[in-house]
Amino acid sequence: MTAIEKAVREAFDSDTLADVKIYLGGVELPAHSLVLTAQSSYFKRALVGEMQEGKTRKFEYSEGSMHAYWRVFEYMYKGTYSEEPCMKLTELDDDELSKEVRVYQLADYFEVDGLKREALRRFTTKTIELWATEAFVDCVRDVYQSTSNKKCKMREAVVDIVNQHVPKLWEEPPFRDLVREGGDFPVDLMSRLVWAYDKSIRLGAV
């Protein structure tokens, strides 16, 4: 670790030389424009452009998961983020799968590509053990409700996971309810199943 990297890591949640204030609900997180603009295209536009927040150097967030916001800013400074909840925040943390979905959503919003990859990696790793839980079905629903990009990597990931376990998942009422809701998810899943079936035909497996 270089001296600069060490200094940036130590600057997280530090008032020293801070020139930006982030408010997560009622919790203030001091921040540094040099770090934010280097890590996020969103903050680069905000802090050097005409956005009101760029002029006041104050960014306030009160909706959504405050723990996810905290992890996003932690990543900008440290290149990683904690699985443990921030003790400064009073609200409950997200469950094991949802925390990665929430971080991915904010990373996409703030345009932090490295964080999107890391959240996706953690999510897919956790689903190796957690795909059979009702929480996974809730995550699939959340992913599709919170994204619209047809090429969203998180969407692709949940379809891949479902495709691997669809016979078992279909036995569960919550999963069947999810499919009955319609929307993009069952369409994407059917596309994957048809593709897999067509491939097996061409390979002579069926």
C-alpha positions as CSV (number, residue, x, y, z in Angstrom):
1,M,0.0,0.0,0.0
2,T,1.4,3.4,-1.0
3,A,1.5,6.4,1.3
4,I,-1.3,8.0,-0.8
5,E,-3.5,4.9,-0.6
6,K,-3.0,4.8,3.2
7,A,-3.8,8.4,3.6
8,V,-7.0,8.1,1.6
9,R,-8.1,5.0,3.6
10,E,-7.5,6.9,6.9
11,A,-9.4,9.9,5.6
12,F,-12.7,8.0,5.6
13,D,-15.2,9.5,8.1
14,S,-12.5,12.0,9.2
15,D,-13.0,15.8,9.5
16,T,-9.4,16.4,8.6
17,L,-9.3,18.5,5.4
18,A,-13.0,17.5,4.7
19,D,-14.7,19.9,2.4
20,V,-18.0,18.0,1.7
21,K,-20.7,17.0,4.1
22,I,-22.8,13.8,3.5
23,Y,-25.9,13.4,5.5
24,L,-27.3,9.8,5.8
25,G,-30.5,10.5,7.6
26,G,-29.4,12.2,10.8
27,V,-25.8,11.0,10.6
28,E,-23.1,13.3,9.2
29,L,-20.3,11.8,7.2
30,P,-17.4,14.2,6.4
31,A,-16.0,13.7,2.9
32,H,-13.4,15.0,0.6
33,S,-14.2,16.3,-2.9
34,L,-10.8,15.0,-4.3
35,V,-11.8,11.4,-3.3
36,L,-15.4,11.6,-4.4
37,T,-14.6,13.1,-7.9
38,A,-11.9,10.6,-8.5
39,Q,-14.2,7.6,-7.7
40,S,-17.6,8.7,-9.0
41,S,-18.6,10.4,-12.2
42,Y,-21.8,11.4,-10.5
43,F,-19.9,13.4,-7.8
44,K,-17.5,14.8,-10.4
45,R,-20.5,16.3,-12.3
46,A,-22.1,17.5,-9.1
47,L,-19.1,19.1,-7.6
48,V,-17.7,20.8,-10.7
49,G,-21.0,21.6,-12.4
50,E,-24.0,23.7,-11.6
51,M,-25.9,21.3,-9.2
52,Q,-27.0,23.0,-6.0
53,E,-25.3,20.3,-3.9
54,G,-22.0,21.2,-5.6
55,K,-22.4,24.8,-4.6
56,T,-23.3,24.0,-1.0
57,R,-21.0,21.0,-0.7
58,K,-23.8,19.2,1.1
59,F,-25.5,16.0,0.0
60,E,-28.5,14.7,1.9
61,Y,-29.9,11.2,1.7
62,S,-32.9,10.1,3.7
63,E,-34.6,7.3,1.6
64,G,-33.4,3.8,1.0
65,S,-30.8,1.9,3.0
66,M,-28.5,4.2,4.9
67,H,-26.1,1.2,5.5
68,A,-25.8,0.8,1.7
69,Y,-24.9,4.5,1.4
70,W,-22.3,4.1,4.1
71,R,-20.8,1.1,2.3
72,V,-20.6,3.0,-1.0
73,F,-18.7,5.8,0.6
74,E,-16.5,3.4,2.5
75,Y,-15.6,1.7,-0.7
76,M,-14.6,5.0,-2.4
77,Y,-12.0,5.5,0.3
78,K,-10.9,1.9,1.1
79,G,-11.5,-0.1,-2.1
80,T,-13.7,-2.5,-0.1
81,Y,-16.7,-2.3,2.3
82,S,-17.6,-4.0,5.6
83,E,-20.3,-6.7,5.9
84,E,-21.0,-5.4,9.4
85,P,-23.5,-2.6,10.0
86,C,-22.3,0.9,10.7
87,M,-22.7,1.5,14.5
88,K,-23.5,5.1,13.9
89,L,-26.7,4.3,12.1
90,T,-29.7,3.4,14.2
91,E,-31.8,1.6,11.5
92,L,-31.6,-2.1,11.0
93,D,-29.1,-3.4,8.4
94,D,-30.2,-5.2,5.2
95,D,-30.2,-9.0,5.1
96,E,-27.2,-10.9,3.6
97,L,-28.4,-10.8,0.0
98,S,-30.2,-7.5,0.0
99,K,-27.2,-5.6,1.3
100,E,-25.3,-6.5,-1.9
101,V,-28.3,-5.6,-4.1
102,R,-28.6,-2.3,-2.4
103,V,-24.9,-1.5,-2.8
104,Y,-25.1,-2.5,-6.4
105,Q,-28.0,-0.2,-7.0
106,L,-26.2,2.8,-5.5
107,A,-23.0,2.0,-7.2
108,D,-24.9,2.1,-10.5
109,Y,-26.5,5.4,-9.5
110,F,-23.2,7.0,-8.4
111,E,-21.4,5.4,-11.4
112,V,-18.7,3.5,-9.4
113,D,-18.0,0.6,-11.7
114,G,-15.5,-1.2,-9.4
115,L,-18.1,-1.3,-6.7
116,K,-20.7,-2.7,-9.0
117,R,-18.4,-5.6,-9.8
118,E,-17.5,-6.2,-6.1
119,A,-21.2,-6.1,-5.0
120,L,-22.1,-8.5,-7.8
121,R,-19.2,-10.8,-6.9
122,R,-20.3,-11.0,-3.3
123,F,-23.9,-11.5,-4.2
124,T,-23.2,-14.5,-6.5
125,T,-20.9,-16.0,-3.9
126,K,-23.6,-15.8,-1.2
127,T,-26.3,-17.3,-3.4
128,I,-24.3,-20.5,-3.6
129,E,-25.7,-21.2,-0.1
130,L,-28.7,-18.8,0.0
131,W,-30.5,-19.5,-3.3
132,A,-33.0,-21.8,-1.6
133,T,-34.2,-19.1,0.9
134,E,-37.3,-16.9,0.6
135,A,-34.9,-14.0,0.9
136,F,-33.5,-14.9,-2.5
137,V,-36.9,-14.7,-4.1
138,D,-37.4,-11.3,-2.5
139,C,-34.0,-10.2,-4.0
140,V,-35.0,-11.3,-7.5
141,R,-38.1,-9.2,-7.2
142,D,-36.1,-6.2,-5.8
143,V,-33.5,-6.4,-8.6
144,Y,-36.1,-6.3,-11.3
145,Q,-38.2,-3.6,-9.7
146,S,-35.2,-1.3,-9.2
147,T,-33.5,-1.7,-12.6
148,S,-34.7,-1.2,-16.1
149,N,-31.5,-1.8,-18.2
150,K,-32.0,-5.1,-20.1
151,K,-28.3,-5.7,-19.9
152,C,-28.0,-5.2,-16.1
153,K,-25.4,-7.6,-14.7
154,M,-27.4,-8.2,-11.5
155,R,-30.4,-9.2,-13.6
156,E,-28.3,-11.6,-15.5
157,A,-26.9,-13.0,-12.3
158,V,-30.2,-13.8,-10.7
159,V,-31.5,-15.4,-13.9
160,D,-28.3,-17.6,-14.1
161,I,-28.8,-18.7,-10.5
162,V,-32.5,-19.5,-11.0
163,N,-31.7,-21.4,-14.2
164,Q,-29.4,-23.6,-12.2
165,H,-32.0,-24.4,-9.6
166,V,-35.3,-23.9,-11.3
167,P,-36.8,-27.4,-10.6
168,K,-36.3,-26.9,-6.8
169,L,-37.3,-23.3,-6.8
170,W,-40.5,-24.2,-8.7
171,E,-41.6,-26.3,-5.8
172,E,-41.7,-23.2,-3.6
173,P,-45.0,-21.1,-3.5
174,P,-43.1,-17.8,-3.2
175,F,-41.2,-18.4,-6.4
176,R,-44.3,-19.4,-8.3
177,D,-46.0,-16.3,-7.0
178,L,-43.0,-14.3,-8.3
179,V,-43.4,-15.8,-11.8
180,R,-47.2,-15.1,-11.8
181,E,-46.4,-11.4,-11.2
182,G,-45.2,-11.1,-14.7
183,G,-42.8,-8.5,-15.9
184,D,-39.3,-8.8,-17.3
185,F,-38.1,-11.6,-15.0
186,P,-40.2,-14.5,-16.3
187,V,-39.5,-13.3,-19.8
188,D,-35.7,-13.4,-19.2
189,L,-36.0,-16.7,-17.4
190,M,-38.0,-18.3,-20.3
191,S,-35.4,-16.9,-22.8
192,R,-32.7,-18.6,-20.8
193,L,-34.6,-21.9,-20.6
194,V,-35.4,-21.9,-24.3
195,W,-31.7,-21.1,-25.1
196,A,-30.6,-24.0,-22.9
197,Y,-33.1,-26.4,-24.5
198,D,-32.1,-25.4,-28.0
199,K,-28.5,-25.9,-27.2
200,S,-29.2,-29.4,-25.8
201,I,-31.1,-30.2,-29.0
202,R,-28.2,-29.2,-31.1
203,L,-25.8,-31.2,-29.0
204,G,-28.0,-34.2,-29.2
205,A,-28.7,-34.3,-25.4
206,V,-32.5,-34.4,-25.9
